[in-house]
Amino acid sequence: MKTTLTDFRDDLPSAPETIGRSPMLASVWDLDGTLLSTDTFVESLGVILLRRPWLLPRIALWLLKGRGYCKGRVAAIAGMPPSAWPVRPEAAALLEKVRQEGRPIVLATAAHRTIATAIADHVGCFDAVLASDERVNLKGAAKLSAIEAFVATNGLDGFSYAGDSAADLKVWRNATEVIVVEPTPAFESRVRQLGKPTTVLGSRRSILKSAWKACRPHQWAKNLLLFVPLFLAHKSDADTLLSALLGFMSFSFCASGVYVLNDIGDIPADRGHPKKRLRPFASGKLSIGIGLQMAACLLLAGMGIAAVWLPPAFLGLIVLYVAANFLYSGLGKQLPILDVMMLACMYALRLEAGAVAAGVPLSSWMLTFSLFFFTSLAFSKRYTELRRLQADDRLKASGRGYMFDDVTLVEHLGTASGYVSVLVLALYMNSPEMRAIYGDSRSLWLICPLVLYWVTRLWLLAKRGHLDDDPVVFAIRDRPSLAIAAICGILVLVSSWLQGAAA
């Protein structure tokens, strides 16, 4: 093994002075999945392809030149700071114990040396780094040779090795001690059959629980908007309800697939956020590979439901929704104002999809009202994010195109959009279209002050910092909001009944 793969530190403990008293073992650690709860190459590659998919042909050419070369180029493009990678707390605790014992600590990884060295320097306890470069991919037999060369060069008696996968078995067979990270029961049994002193670090996490969280089922509440056209059209037959329910399921599956892909692409930004850093992919609880499989299955399921059981126009709207989400995530959310308009349109798209699924018309009044109403909600979402920035942070919000000073403008635009939506609603109350359905019922006018109160209260709570990131999810959990929605629904039903009785 070439010595260029080894990066020695000046403070490496002197093994020959202690070898006469007790055996001196090097503590060797793998990086991906062991010291870190993620894979640096897979994560970097995933983030690059989701945010800059046009680089795929270039990455394929790099791979033809060798995995080591490809890893180096991907690491250079990703540009992830060492502080962004999630270090396992239990690994950090064990490393501190090893450091107190005075044993040399080595990072041996198939990751590229630029990433490995930066992380080792950040963690601050490693005496040497063995990693891949443009010529050698340090994995399996190559990694074992590099470790044994290090042990022999420094006069050590052997080494303990911490790893997490079947690829590490070749190294463990020649190790003096074994440390296995979060193994399954079957894999732990396989490791113990090596007959080496074995330490298990961490316990296997529930993938299903993390996968369910990554789907963000609480966000499915926004898809209840698909039932609004059905309600306003006063249709409650079984076939229409079933179509609306299938539309809800289709939208929910596709939305979850998009959320998973967005979370993978947003990993670097999420790790700098106080709450989003706990998301399954940002925290390392779910791997990028599992996430990509989840996204594919969810998107196929959602589009499959639309293709088989719903009108072709609904499938077209689903495809448009997914494409709009990718456009928003890749570029739109970095463009101020345009990002809000895109969010508002995606809310309104749910209403149109609900109308198509239920086979009912959606009036131009409803579309106009929803445009301004959802624009106000989208501005409130962005306002809440800006409010959570530190007052002295003059930089742009992560992944956004706003500055902290924009918070006042966003507030004014959001409240204005909300009040315009109430104006549109008031104009509709005096329109021929409304009289054709509900007659001259004055009770519907009560909806205007109720919506005006709700919009005003929404922005009051946002101003006080009591609003969640997503106002639609907040509304569905907020008791006053639910009460207002129930009253509005009752007013619509009563007015419709009165008109029917009069006819």
N, C-alpha and C positions, 0 to 999 in steps of 0.2 A: 504494500500500500504506500502510495506516495506521501511524503511528509507534508506536502502542501495542503493536505486535508486536515491537518492538525494545527490548531491555533492555541499556543501555550500562553499561560499567564505567568507573570514574574513571581507571583506570590504562591506558586504551587508548593504544597507541603513536601518536605524532603523525606521520602520513604526510607532510604537506607539507614537513617538515624534511628528509626523505630522498628525496623524489621527484626532485630534481635530480641526485642521484648514481646511483641505480639504481631500477628499477621496484619499487614496493611492492605486493605481492599479499596480499590477505586469505586466510587459510587457513580455509576453510569446511568444516564437518564435519556430515554427517548423524548422527543418533543411533541409530535402530533398525537393527540389522544392520550398522552401521558402527563407531561408537564402542563400542557394546554388541554383544554376540553374540546378542541377543534383541530382540524387538519389545515395547516397554513396554505398548502398548495391548492387543495380542492376549494377552500373558501375564497382565496384570491382569484382563482379561475372562475368560480361561480359569480362573484361580484363583477368581474370584468365583463363576462359574457352577457349578464343581465343588463348592465348599464351601457356597454359598448359592444353589441353583438357583431358589428362589422369587423371586429378584430379576429373573428373565428378563423378565417382562412390563414391569416398570419400565424396564429397560434398553432394551427395544423402543420405549417411549414417548420416552425420551431421544434415541434415534437419529432419531426423526421430527422432532425439533427441530434436527437438524444434527449432523454428525460431531464438530465442535468442541465442542458442548455435551455430547454423550455422552462424549467423552474426558475432559472436566473432571469430570463426575460419577463416572465409573469410577475416575479417579485418586484422587478424594477417598475413595471407599469402600475401594479396595485398600490405601491407606495404606502403600505400600512405602517403606522408608527408602532414601535414595540409595545407601548403602553396600551394599545388597542386590543391585544390578544388576551384572552381569558385564562389566567393561570389558576390551576386547581388549588383551592385553599389547603386541602389535605397534603398535596405535593409540596407546597411551600413550607408547611409545618414540619414534614419529614426532612426536607432539605436543611432546615435550620438545625434540626437535631444532628444530622450528619456533619454539618459544619462545626458544631461544638465538639464533636468527637475528633476533629482534626484530620478527617479523611479527605483525599482529593476528590473533587466532584467534576464530572465530565458530562457534557451534553453531546450525545451521539445521535444524529438524526439524518434522515434522507431529505430533509428540507434544504433549500439552498443556503449556502454559507452566509449570504448577506442578511437573510432573515434570522438564521440561527444565532449569528454573532450579535445582532442587535438585541434580540430577546435575552440572550445570556448576559449581556451588559446591563440590560434593564433590570433583570432579576437580581444580579449582583452577587451570586454565590458560586459561579462556575470557574474552575481553574483552567479548563480547556474546552475547546469546541471541535468536534468532528462532524463534518457536514458535507453535503454534495457540492460539487462545483460544475463548471461547464463540460468537464470531461468524464467525471465519475458520479454515478448515482449511488449514494452511500446507503445501501439497503441489503438485508440478508447477509450473504457471505462477505460482501465488501465492507459492511459495517463491522462484522465480527473481526475481520482482519485488521481494521483500523483500531479497534479497541484493544486487541491483543498486542498490537505494535506499541500502543501507548503504555500498556501495563509493563511490557518488557523493557521499553526505553527508560521508564522511571523506576525500575527495580521493585515493582509492587508484587504482591503475592497472589493477586487475582482481582476479581471485580464482582460487584453486585450489579444487576441490571434491572431497570424499571421499564416495563413496556405494557402494551395493551392488546396486541393482536397476534394472530397466527404467524405473521411475518417475523415476529420476535423469537419464535421457538428455536431457531438456529442459534441465536445468541444465547438464549437461556441454557441450552445444552452444555455450553462451555463456561457458564457463569458459576461462581461460587455460591451466590445467593440470588434469589429470584424475588422481584416485586412485580406483581401483576395488578393492573388498574381496572377497576369496575368490570370484572369478568362475569360472564354468564356461568351458571353452575356447571354446565358441560365443559366449558373452556377452562374453568378453574380446576376441574378434575383432571383434564388433560395436562395442565401445567404441573400439577402435583405429582403426576406419574413420572416426571423427570427425576424425582427423588432428591430434589434440592431443597434447602431451607426456603420456605415460601411465605411471603407477606402479601396479604390482599389489601389494597389501598382503595377505599371508597366502596360503595355498593352500587349495583346495577340500577339505574333509574328506570322508571316506567315510561317506555316510549309512547304507549297509547295515551297516557295522560298528557304528555308534552305535545303529542300530535294533535290532540283535541284542542288544546290551548292555542296551538299555532293556527288552527282553522278559524279562530275568533268567532265562535258561535254567537256571542253576544251581539256581534255586528249584523247578524241576520235580521235583527229587529228592523233595520232600515228597509228590508225587502217587504215588510208589511205594507209599504206604499203600493205594492201591486194589487192590493185588495180595495184601494180607494175608488178606482173607476167602477168596480163591481158594485160597491155600496152606493155610490152616487147615482148609478143607473137603476137601483132598486131591483137587482136581479139576485135571486137566492135559490134557484133551482140546482139540483144535484150536479148536473153536467157542468154548469158554469162555475160552481164552487170547486169542482174537481180540477178543472182547467186552471183556475187561479192558484190552487194549491200546488199543482205541478209546476206552474210558472215560478212560484215562490221557491220550490225546491231547486229548480234549474238555476235561478239567479243565486241562491245561497251557495250551491256547490261551486259555481264559477267564481263567485266573489271570494270564497275561501281559497280557491286555487290561486287567484291573483294576490291575495294577502300573503300566502306562503312565499310566492316568488318575490314579492316586494320586500318581505322581511329578510330574505336571503340577500337581495341587492342592497338593503339598507343596514346590513350588519355593522359596517364601520361607524356610521352615524348613530345607530341605536346604542352602541356601547358607550357613547359619550352622553347619553340621555339618562337622567336619574331613574325613570320608570321603564323606558323601553329596553334598557340594558338587561332586564330580567326576562325578555322574550326568549322562547326556546332556542332560536338560532343564535341570537346575540350572546346568550349565556353558555352556549355549547351543549345544551341538553339534547338537541337534535342535530344530526349531521346534515351537511348540504345534500348528500346523496339521498337520504330519506326524504328530505324536503322536495327535491326535484321529482321523486316518484309520487309523493303525495299530490303535488301540483298537477302532474299529468293525469292522475286518476280522477281528481276532483273536476278538472276542466272537461275531461272526456265524459264523466258522468252527467255534468250539467248540460253540456251540448247534446249528449245522447238523449236525455229526457226531452229537450226542446225539439230535436229532429224527429223523434218517434211519435210523441203524443200532442205536440202543439203546432199551431200554424207556422208555415215557412217564414212569415214575417217576424215571428217571435225569435226564431233561430237567428235571423239577420240582426235583430236588436241585441241578442246575447253576444254575437260576434262583435258588434259595434261597441258594446259595453266593455268587453275584454280588451279590445284594441285601444279604446279610449283610456282605460286604466294603465296599460303599458306605456302609452304616449305620455300620460300624466306623470307616471313614476319616473320615466326616463328623462323627460325634458320639461313637461308642463309645470311641475311643482317648483321648478327653479325660476319660473317667470312670474313675477308678481302681477296680481290682478287676473292674468290669464288663468292661473291655477285655480282661483276662486270660481271663475266662470265655468271652467271644466268640471269642478266639483258640483256646481249647481246643475249643470246639464246632465250629469250622471244621476243625480237625484231625480230630475224630471224624466229621464229615460226609464226609470222604474215605473212611473205612472203610465207612460206610453206602452210599455211592455205588459202591464196589467190590463190595459184596455184591449190590447191585441189578444192576450190569452183568454180573456172573458168574452171576447167578441162584442164589445160595446164601444160606442164612439167616445172620444175624449174631446171636449169642447175647447175652442180657442181661448175662452175665458179661463178655463182651468190651466191651460198651458202657460198663459201669461201670468196668472197669479203664482203658479209654481216657480216660474223663472225668477221673479223678484223675491219670493219667500225663501227659496232654497239658496239664492245668492246671499241673503242675510244670514242664513244658517252657516254657509260656507265661510263668510267673513268672521262669524263668531268663533268658528273653529280655529281660524288662523289667528284671531285676536287672542284667544286663550293661549296658544302656543307662544306668541310674542310676549305676553305678560309673564310667562314663566322664565323668560330669559333674565339673566342677571342684569341689574341696572347699569353696571359698568362694562357690560359686554358690548363692544362696538362692532363686533364681527357679525357677519350674516348668520342667521339661524342655520343649523345643520341641514343641508340639503334644500334650503329655501332661498328665495330671492329677496327677502325682507331684511330691513335693519330694525333695530329696537325702536328707533325714532319714528318708524312708520305706524306705531301702535295707535296713535291718535287718528290718523287718516283712515286706518282700517276700521276703527270704531265708528267714525262718522259715515263711511260708506255702508257699513253693515246696518246701522240703525235706519239710514235713509232707505235702503233697499227693503227693509222690513215694513216700514211705513207705507212705501209705495205699493207693496203687496196688499195691504189693508185697503188702500184707495181703489185698487183694481177690484177687490172683493165688494166694496161699496157700490162701485159702478155696475157690477154684475147684478146687484140686488134690484137695480132699476132698469134692467135690460129686458127686451122682449123674450129672450131665451129663458130667463128665469121665470117670467110670468107663464110661459107655455108649460112649464113643468109644475110650478108650485102656486100659480095664481097670484093673487094680491096679498098673500100671507105676510103680515108684518112681523111675525115672530122670528123669521129668518134674519131680520136686521140685527137681532141680538148677537148673531155670530160675529159681526164686525167689531163691537167693543170687546168681545171675548178674545178674538185674535189679536186686537190691538194691545190688550192687557198682557197676553202671553208674550208677544214680541218684546214689549217694554220690559217685562220681568226677566226675560232671557238675557237681555243686555245689561240689566241691573246686576244679575248674578255674575255675568261675565266680568263686569267692572269690579266686582268685589272678589273675584278669583274663585268663585264657587261653581264654575261651569266645567264639566268634563270636556275632554278633547273632542268628542263627537256629540253635537247638540241633539241629533235624532235619538241616539242611544240614551242620552240624558233625559229627553222628554218621555221616553217610554218607561223610565224608572222613576220619574218625578210625579208624586201624587197630585199636586195642583195641575200639572199638565194633563194627566190622565183624566182628571175631573172635568177640565175644560173640553177635552176631546169628547167625553161622554155627553156633556150637555149639548155640544154642537151636533153630535149624532142624533140625539133625541129630538132636537129642533128640526133637523132635516126630515126625520121619520114622521114627526107629528104634522109638519107642513104638507108632506106628500100624502098622508092619510086624509087630511082635511080637504085637499084638492080632489082626491079620489072620491070622497063622500059627496062633495059638492057637485061633481060631475054625474 
